[in-house]
Amino acid sequence: MKKLTWLGMLGVLAAAIVVVSRRLDRTAMGTSWKGRNARLARMGVKVGGTYASTAARKTFASTKRRDELDRAREIKTAQQVADELGQMKGALMKLGQMASYLDDGLPEPLRLALAQLQSNAPPMSAELAVATIEAELGGSIADLFVEFDPEPIAAASIGQVHRAIINDPTTGSERAVAVKVQYPGVDEAITSDLKNADMLGVILKQGFGGLDPTEMVDEIKIRLAEEVDYELEARNQREFHDYYAGHPFIRIPEIVAEYCTKRVLTSQLVDGFGWAELLERPQVERDHAGEVIFRFVFRSLYRMGAFNGDPHPGNYIFHDDGTVTFLDFGLVKHFTSDELNTFASMVEAAAVKHDPRLFRDILEQAGMLQPDAPVDTDDVGEYFSLFYDTVARDERMTWTREYANTIVRHTFDRESPISQYATVPRAFVFIQRINLGLYALLGELNASGNYRRIASELWPFVDAGPDSPIGDAEAVWLATRS
């Protein structure tokens, strides 16, 4: 069987969208979910039409001319997809953002076009943003804020952010804040998008014989639906802020509760530089930032029992003193003790004990592998342990884009017979964002370090001392918490 590549998935999805378009009621374009489905359908028709037109023109073309037509098709398709997703907001735009930095296997024009969605989504008008804030907070902008900048400093899939100054209700002094306001109607837009999530499960089921998409699709629906609740996000952010208070390198902006509602979230304004500038900084700074991000993800997972499930270049602000500010806590997953024990036991079996039999037993108990699947145990260990390669050996290593892309392709590879007996239980759905999102970011940084020793400080089954300057500083912080 052939690998289920990104291009293959795009083709299958485009075909499915075209099928949906034939069933749409053209007279219902004005309604929310049917209108969005119609936009999806139009995108599918455009993409399909571009492919059909190119195929016809290639029939009598030379090899060189065929290559030129393919490149032109990729560029046109890329812009069609990016433009449509950028205008639609909601869950579909978020998927476009995620895809933009996951895999070099995407056609370069498509990856670059989708990259526009990372931090430069089309904003709503200043008048609409102001009207939304005033309706939510129950007052005029002039009464609510000492100053309010109508030009957004960031716009993304769910909402956009404005700078402002308030009279702090706690101290009575002026304070600079970031006001995130949700796009009106985005909750209905996400509801509309999620109506099509079952179709994604059907498509994946066709590619992976052992996959039961029910729990996976349900989990995606729940998490993305939660993301439009800014009151929930404020609680999540406050939980992370309180946990990391006083940390030497991790910063979480403080929430201003009096200025938060279900559709407006206000927090401390943070200045610094972004991902693009970090990539231009010396490698030693990128190594440092990579380790801080890694520690944040896995300390939050193993010690807080929570995962901020959106590793994304736009969600970090970097500072010259080496600290990193983490933003956007709308997509947070909390885990039970049993689930955390399962994660830890898998790492221990695969990366520490290197015991394929034990590893397979844990996979089967966790529901990731069908019991008694007719596949070799050593092959099972090799197939699943790829995700732990970076922490399996006590040596300095460098994250690379090649490794990150291998992980992506491995995740969507149906060539291995083991993939026909593997599935993704609910608890593991957003854990895969570590494998896909975090690893891609570390690979882009080319971050280096002894990640086995770094991880050992964070694993709950190992009592390891610090092995880096960040680890030393973190140990002092931990001592103050006991």
C-alpha positions as CSV (number, residue, x, y, z in Angstrom):
1,M,0.0,0.0,0.0
2,K,1.1,3.6,-0.6
3,K,1.9,6.1,2.0
4,L,-0.9,8.5,3.0
5,T,1.1,11.6,2.2
6,W,0.0,15.2,2.9
7,L,-0.7,15.6,-0.8
8,G,-2.8,12.4,-0.8
9,M,-4.8,13.6,2.2
10,L,-5.3,17.0,0.5
11,G,-6.5,15.3,-2.6
12,V,-8.9,13.0,-0.6
13,L,-10.2,16.0,1.4
14,A,-10.7,18.1,-1.8
15,A,-12.6,15.3,-3.4
16,A,-14.8,14.9,-0.3
17,I,-15.5,18.6,-0.3
18,V,-16.6,18.5,-3.9
19,V,-19.0,15.7,-3.0
20,V,-20.4,17.8,-0.2
21,S,-20.8,20.7,-2.5
22,R,-23.1,18.7,-4.7
23,R,-25.4,18.1,-1.8
24,L,-25.6,21.7,-0.5
25,D,-28.8,23.7,-0.7
26,R,-27.8,26.7,-2.9
27,T,-30.7,28.7,-1.5
28,A,-29.4,28.5,2.1
29,M,-26.1,30.3,1.5
30,G,-27.0,32.9,4.1
31,T,-27.2,30.6,7.0
32,S,-24.1,30.1,9.1
33,W,-23.1,26.4,8.8
34,K,-24.5,26.0,5.3
35,G,-22.7,29.2,4.2
36,R,-19.4,27.9,5.5
37,N,-20.0,24.6,3.9
38,A,-20.6,26.4,0.7
39,R,-17.3,28.2,1.0
40,L,-15.6,24.9,1.6
41,A,-17.4,23.5,-1.4
42,R,-16.2,26.5,-3.5
43,M,-12.7,25.9,-2.3
44,G,-12.9,22.2,-3.3
45,V,-14.3,23.1,-6.7
46,K,-11.5,25.7,-7.2
47,V,-8.8,23.2,-6.2
48,G,-10.4,20.4,-8.2
49,G,-10.8,22.7,-11.2
50,T,-7.1,23.8,-11.0
51,Y,-6.0,20.1,-11.0
52,A,-8.3,19.2,-13.9
53,S,-7.2,22.2,-16.0
54,T,-3.6,21.4,-15.4
55,A,-4.0,17.7,-16.2
56,A,-5.6,18.6,-19.5
57,R,-2.9,21.1,-20.4
58,K,-0.2,18.5,-19.6
59,T,-1.6,15.9,-22.0
60,F,0.6,17.1,-25.0
61,A,3.2,19.0,-23.0
62,S,6.9,18.3,-22.8
63,T,8.5,17.1,-19.6
64,K,9.9,20.5,-18.9
65,R,6.5,22.2,-19.6
66,R,4.8,19.6,-17.3
67,D,7.0,20.6,-14.4
68,E,6.3,24.2,-15.1
69,L,2.5,23.5,-15.1
70,D,2.8,21.5,-11.8
71,R,4.6,24.4,-10.1
72,A,2.1,26.9,-11.3
73,R,-0.8,24.7,-10.2
74,E,0.8,24.4,-6.7
75,I,1.1,28.1,-6.4
76,K,-2.4,28.8,-7.5
77,T,-3.8,26.0,-5.3
78,A,-1.8,27.2,-2.3
79,Q,-3.2,30.8,-2.5
80,Q,-6.8,29.5,-3.0
81,V,-6.6,27.4,0.1
82,A,-4.8,30.1,2.2
83,D,-7.1,32.9,1.1
84,E,-10.3,31.0,1.9
85,L,-9.1,29.7,5.3
86,G,-7.9,33.1,6.2
87,Q,-11.3,34.6,5.7
88,M,-13.3,31.8,7.3
89,K,-11.7,32.0,10.9
90,G,-12.7,29.2,13.3
91,A,-11.4,25.6,13.4
92,L,-10.6,25.3,9.7
93,M,-8.2,28.3,9.9
94,K,-6.6,26.7,12.9
95,L,-6.0,23.5,11.0
96,G,-4.4,25.6,8.3
97,Q,-2.1,27.3,10.8
98,M,-1.1,23.9,12.2
99,A,-0.3,22.4,8.8
100,S,1.8,25.4,7.8
101,Y,4.8,24.4,10.0
102,L,4.4,20.7,10.3
103,D,6.0,19.2,7.3
104,D,8.3,20.1,4.5
105,G,6.5,17.3,2.6
106,L,3.8,19.9,1.9
107,P,4.4,21.6,-1.5
108,E,6.5,24.6,-0.7
109,P,4.0,27.2,-2.2
110,L,1.2,25.7,0.0
111,R,3.4,25.7,3.1
112,L,4.4,29.3,2.6
113,A,0.9,30.4,1.8
114,L,-0.5,28.8,4.9
115,A,2.3,30.4,6.9
116,Q,0.5,33.7,6.3
117,L,-2.1,32.4,8.7
118,Q,0.3,31.9,11.7
119,S,0.2,35.5,12.9
120,N,-1.2,37.6,10.1
121,A,-4.8,36.6,9.8
122,P,-7.2,39.2,8.3
123,P,-8.5,41.2,11.3
124,M,-12.0,42.4,11.9
125,S,-12.7,46.2,11.7
126,A,-11.9,48.4,14.6
127,E,-15.5,49.4,14.9
128,L,-16.7,45.8,15.2
129,A,-13.9,45.1,17.8
130,V,-14.9,48.1,19.8
131,A,-18.6,47.3,19.7
132,T,-17.9,43.7,20.8
133,I,-15.8,44.8,23.8
134,E,-18.3,47.4,24.9
135,A,-21.2,44.9,24.7
136,E,-19.2,42.3,26.7
137,L,-17.8,44.6,29.4
138,G,-20.9,46.8,29.7
139,G,-19.4,50.3,29.1
140,S,-17.9,52.6,26.5
141,I,-14.3,52.3,25.5
142,A,-13.6,55.7,26.9
143,D,-14.9,54.7,30.3
144,L,-13.3,51.3,30.3
145,F,-9.8,52.2,29.3
146,V,-7.3,55.1,29.8
147,E,-6.1,54.3,26.3
148,F,-7.2,51.8,23.7
149,D,-5.4,51.1,20.4
150,P,-7.9,50.3,17.7
151,E,-5.2,48.7,15.5
152,P,-4.8,45.0,16.5
153,I,-1.3,43.8,17.4
154,A,-2.2,40.2,16.5
155,A,-5.0,38.4,14.7
156,A,-5.6,34.7,14.6
157,S,-8.2,31.9,14.1
158,I,-10.5,32.8,17.0
159,G,-9.9,36.4,17.9
160,Q,-7.6,39.4,17.7
161,V,-5.5,41.3,20.3
162,H,-5.4,45.1,21.1
163,R,-3.1,47.1,23.3
164,A,-4.7,49.1,26.0
165,I,-4.1,50.9,29.3
166,I,-6.4,50.5,32.3
167,N,-6.6,51.8,35.8
168,D,-5.8,48.5,37.6
169,P,-8.7,47.6,39.9
170,T,-6.3,46.1,42.4
171,T,-3.6,48.8,42.7
172,G,-5.4,51.8,41.3
173,S,-2.4,52.6,39.1
174,E,-2.3,52.5,35.3
175,R,-1.3,49.3,33.7
176,A,-0.7,48.1,30.1
177,V,-2.8,45.2,29.1
178,A,-3.5,43.0,26.1
179,V,-7.2,42.7,25.2
180,K,-8.2,39.7,23.2
181,V,-11.6,40.0,21.6
182,Q,-13.4,37.1,19.9
183,Y,-14.7,37.5,16.4
184,P,-18.5,37.8,16.5
185,G,-20.0,34.5,15.3
186,V,-16.8,32.5,15.6
187,D,-18.5,30.1,18.0
188,E,-21.2,29.3,15.4
189,A,-18.4,29.0,12.8
190,I,-16.5,26.4,14.8
191,T,-19.8,24.6,15.4
192,S,-20.3,24.5,11.7
193,D,-16.7,23.3,11.1
194,L,-17.1,20.5,13.6
195,K,-20.2,19.2,11.9
196,N,-17.7,18.1,9.2
197,A,-15.3,16.5,11.7
198,D,-17.0,13.1,11.3
199,M,-16.0,13.2,7.6
200,L,-12.3,13.4,8.7
201,G,-12.8,10.2,10.8
202,V,-14.3,8.4,7.8
203,I,-11.3,9.4,5.6
204,L,-8.7,8.4,8.2
205,K,-10.5,5.1,8.7
206,Q,-10.1,4.4,5.0
207,G,-6.3,4.8,5.3
208,F,-5.7,3.0,8.6
209,G,-7.5,-0.3,9.0
210,G,-7.2,-0.6,12.8
211,L,-8.2,3.0,13.5
212,D,-11.4,3.6,15.4
213,P,-11.9,7.4,14.8
214,T,-14.8,7.8,17.2
215,E,-12.9,8.8,20.3
216,M,-10.4,10.8,18.3
217,V,-13.1,12.9,16.5
218,D,-15.1,13.4,19.7
219,E,-12.0,14.6,21.5
220,I,-11.2,17.1,18.7
221,K,-14.8,18.4,18.8
222,I,-14.7,18.9,22.6
223,R,-11.3,20.7,22.7
224,L,-12.0,23.0,19.8
225,A,-15.4,23.8,21.1
226,E,-13.9,24.7,24.5
227,E,-11.5,27.1,22.8
228,V,-14.2,29.7,22.2
229,D,-14.9,30.0,25.9
230,Y,-12.6,32.8,27.1
231,E,-13.7,32.4,30.7
232,L,-12.4,28.8,30.5
233,E,-9.2,30.1,28.9
234,A,-8.8,32.6,31.7
235,R,-9.0,29.9,34.3
236,N,-6.5,27.8,32.4
237,Q,-4.1,30.7,32.1
238,R,-4.4,31.5,35.7
239,E,-3.7,27.9,36.6
240,F,-0.5,28.0,34.6
241,H,0.5,31.5,35.9
242,D,0.1,30.4,39.5
243,Y,2.1,27.1,38.9
244,Y,5.0,28.9,37.2
245,A,5.1,31.9,39.5
246,G,8.7,32.8,40.2
247,H,10.1,30.4,37.5
248,P,13.5,31.6,36.2
249,F,12.7,31.3,32.5
250,I,9.0,30.6,32.0
251,R,6.5,33.5,32.1
252,I,2.7,33.4,31.9
253,P,0.9,36.7,31.6
254,E,-1.3,37.6,34.6
255,I,-5.1,37.6,34.0
256,V,-7.1,40.8,34.8
257,A,-10.3,39.1,35.8
258,E,-12.4,42.3,36.0
259,Y,-11.9,42.7,32.2
260,C,-12.7,39.1,31.2
261,T,-15.9,37.6,29.9
262,K,-16.8,34.7,27.7
263,R,-15.7,36.7,24.6
264,V,-13.1,39.1,25.9
265,L,-9.9,38.1,27.7
266,T,-7.6,40.7,29.2
267,S,-4.1,40.0,30.6
268,Q,-0.8,41.6,31.3
269,L,0.8,43.1,28.1
270,V,4.2,41.6,27.3
271,D,6.8,43.0,25.0
272,G,9.6,41.0,23.3
273,F,10.4,39.5,20.0
274,G,8.9,36.7,18.0
275,W,9.7,33.5,16.3
276,A,11.1,35.0,13.1
277,E,13.6,37.1,15.0
278,L,14.6,34.1,17.2
279,L,15.5,32.2,14.1
280,E,18.0,35.0,13.2
281,R,19.6,34.9,16.7
282,P,22.8,33.0,17.4
283,Q,22.5,29.2,17.8
284,V,23.2,29.4,21.6
285,E,20.1,31.5,22.0
286,R,18.0,29.1,19.9
287,D,19.3,26.2,22.0
288,H,18.3,28.0,25.2
289,A,14.8,28.8,23.9
290,G,14.3,25.2,22.7
291,E,15.2,23.8,26.1
292,V,12.8,26.3,27.8
293,I,9.9,25.3,25.5
294,F,10.7,21.6,26.0
295,R,10.8,22.0,29.8
296,F,7.5,23.9,29.7
297,V,5.7,21.3,27.7
298,F,6.9,18.2,29.7
299,R,6.9,19.8,33.2
300,S,3.3,20.9,32.6
301,L,2.4,17.4,31.4
302,Y,4.1,15.3,34.0
303,R,3.9,17.6,37.0
304,M,0.8,19.7,36.4
305,G,-1.1,17.0,34.6
306,A,-2.0,19.5,31.9
307,F,-0.9,20.1,28.3
308,N,-1.3,23.4,26.5
309,G,-2.2,21.7,23.3
310,D,-1.2,24.4,20.7
311,P,2.6,24.5,20.2
312,H,2.7,27.3,17.6
313,P,5.3,29.9,16.7
314,G,2.8,32.7,17.4
315,N,2.3,31.6,21.0
316,Y,5.7,32.5,22.2
317,I,7.3,35.8,23.1
318,F,11.1,35.8,23.6
319,H,13.2,38.1,25.7
320,D,16.8,39.2,25.8
321,D,17.3,37.8,29.3
322,G,16.5,34.3,28.1
323,T,13.0,34.1,29.5
324,V,10.1,33.0,27.3
325,T,6.5,34.1,27.6
326,F,3.8,31.6,26.7
327,L,0.5,32.7,25.3
328,D,-2.9,31.2,24.4
329,F,-4.4,28.7,26.8
330,G,-7.6,28.1,25.0
331,L,-6.7,24.5,24.0
332,V,-5.7,22.8,27.3
333,K,-6.1,19.2,28.1
334,H,-6.1,17.9,31.7
335,F,-5.2,14.3,32.4
336,T,-6.1,11.8,35.0
337,S,-3.4,10.1,37.2
338,D,-4.0,6.8,35.4
339,E,-3.4,8.5,32.0
340,L,-0.2,10.2,33.3
341,N,1.0,6.8,34.6
342,T,0.4,5.3,31.2
343,F,2.4,8.0,29.5
344,A,5.3,7.7,31.9
345,S,5.3,3.8,31.8
346,M,5.5,4.0,28.0
347,V,8.5,6.3,28.0
348,E,10.2,4.2,30.7
349,A,9.7,0.9,28.7
350,A,10.7,2.4,25.3
351,A,13.5,4.9,26.2
352,V,14.9,3.7,29.5
353,K,14.5,-0.1,29.8
354,H,14.4,-0.7,26.0
355,D,12.0,-3.6,26.6
356,P,9.8,-4.3,23.5
357,R,7.7,-6.9,25.3
358,L,6.8,-4.6,28.2
359,F,6.3,-1.7,25.8
360,R,3.9,-3.8,23.7
361,D,1.9,-4.8,26.8
362,I,1.5,-1.2,27.8
363,L,0.4,-0.2,24.3
364,E,-2.2,-2.9,24.2
365,Q,-3.5,-2.0,27.7
366,A,-3.7,1.7,26.7
367,G,-5.8,0.8,23.6
368,M,-3.2,2.0,21.1
369,L,-2.6,-1.5,19.6
370,Q,-5.1,-4.2,19.1
371,P,-4.4,-7.1,21.5
372,D,-2.8,-10.1,19.9
373,A,-2.3,-8.3,16.6
374,P,-0.4,-10.6,14.2
375,V,2.8,-8.4,14.1
376,D,6.2,-9.0,15.5
377,T,6.8,-7.5,19.0
378,D,10.3,-6.1,18.0
379,D,8.6,-4.5,15.0
380,V,6.0,-3.0,17.3
381,G,8.7,-1.5,19.5
382,E,10.6,-0.1,16.5
383,Y,7.4,1.4,15.0
384,F,6.2,3.2,18.2
385,S,9.5,4.0,19.8
386,L,10.5,6.4,17.0
387,F,8.7,9.1,19.0
388,Y,11.2,8.6,21.9
389,D,14.4,8.5,19.8
390,T,15.5,12.0,21.0
391,V,15.5,10.9,24.7
392,A,16.6,7.3,24.3
393,R,20.3,7.9,24.6
394,D,22.5,9.8,27.1
395,E,24.2,12.0,24.6
396,R,24.0,15.5,23.1
397,M,21.7,15.6,20.1
398,T,20.3,18.2,17.6
399,W,16.7,18.4,16.6
400,T,16.3,18.7,12.9
401,R,13.5,19.4,10.5
402,E,14.4,16.1,8.8
403,Y,13.6,14.3,12.1
404,A,10.4,16.3,12.6
405,N,9.3,15.5,9.1
406,T,10.0,11.8,9.6
407,I,7.7,11.9,12.6
408,V,4.9,13.5,10.6
409,R,5.3,11.1,7.7
410,H,5.5,8.2,10.2
411,T,2.3,9.2,11.9
412,F,0.4,9.2,8.5
413,D,2.2,6.2,7.1
414,R,-0.1,3.3,6.3
415,E,2.6,1.2,4.6
416,S,3.6,-0.5,7.8
417,P,1.3,-3.5,8.7
418,I,1.4,-2.3,12.3
419,S,-0.6,0.8,11.3
420,Q,-3.5,-1.4,10.4
421,Y,-3.8,-2.5,14.1
422,A,-3.1,0.8,15.7
423,T,-5.5,3.4,16.9
424,V,-5.6,6.7,18.9
425,P,-7.4,6.6,22.2
426,R,-9.0,9.8,23.5
427,A,-6.1,10.5,26.0
428,F,-3.5,10.4,23.2
429,V,-5.2,12.7,20.6
430,F,-3.6,15.9,21.7
431,I,-0.5,14.3,23.0
432,Q,0.3,13.8,19.3
433,R,0.5,17.5,19.1
434,I,3.8,17.1,21.0
435,N,5.1,14.8,18.3
436,L,3.9,16.9,15.4
437,G,3.9,20.5,16.7
438,L,6.7,20.7,19.3
439,Y,9.1,18.5,17.4
440,A,8.6,20.6,14.3
441,L,9.4,23.8,16.2
442,L,12.5,22.3,17.9
443,G,13.6,21.1,14.5
444,E,13.2,24.6,13.0
445,L,15.4,25.9,15.8
446,N,18.0,23.1,15.3
447,A,18.1,23.1,19.1
448,S,20.9,21.0,20.6
449,G,21.4,19.6,24.1
450,N,21.4,16.3,26.1
451,Y,17.7,15.9,26.0
452,R,17.8,12.5,27.7
453,R,19.2,14.2,30.8
454,I,16.8,17.2,30.4
455,A,13.8,14.8,30.2
456,S,15.1,12.8,33.2
457,E,14.6,15.9,35.3
458,L,10.9,16.0,34.3
459,W,10.0,12.3,34.3
460,P,8.1,11.3,37.4
461,F,9.8,7.8,37.6
462,V,13.4,9.2,37.8
463,D,14.9,11.3,40.5
464,A,17.6,13.0,38.4
465,G,19.5,16.1,39.3
466,P,20.0,19.1,37.0
467,D,22.4,18.9,34.0
468,S,22.2,22.3,32.4
469,P,22.3,26.0,33.6
470,I,18.5,26.1,33.1
471,G,18.2,22.9,35.1
472,D,20.3,24.5,37.9
473,A,18.1,27.6,38.0
474,E,14.9,25.5,37.9
475,A,16.2,23.4,40.8
476,V,16.5,26.5,42.9
477,W,12.9,27.5,41.9
478,L,11.6,24.1,42.9
479,A,13.3,24.3,46.3
480,T,11.4,27.5,47.0
481,R,8.1,25.7,46.3
482,S,8.6,22.9,48.8
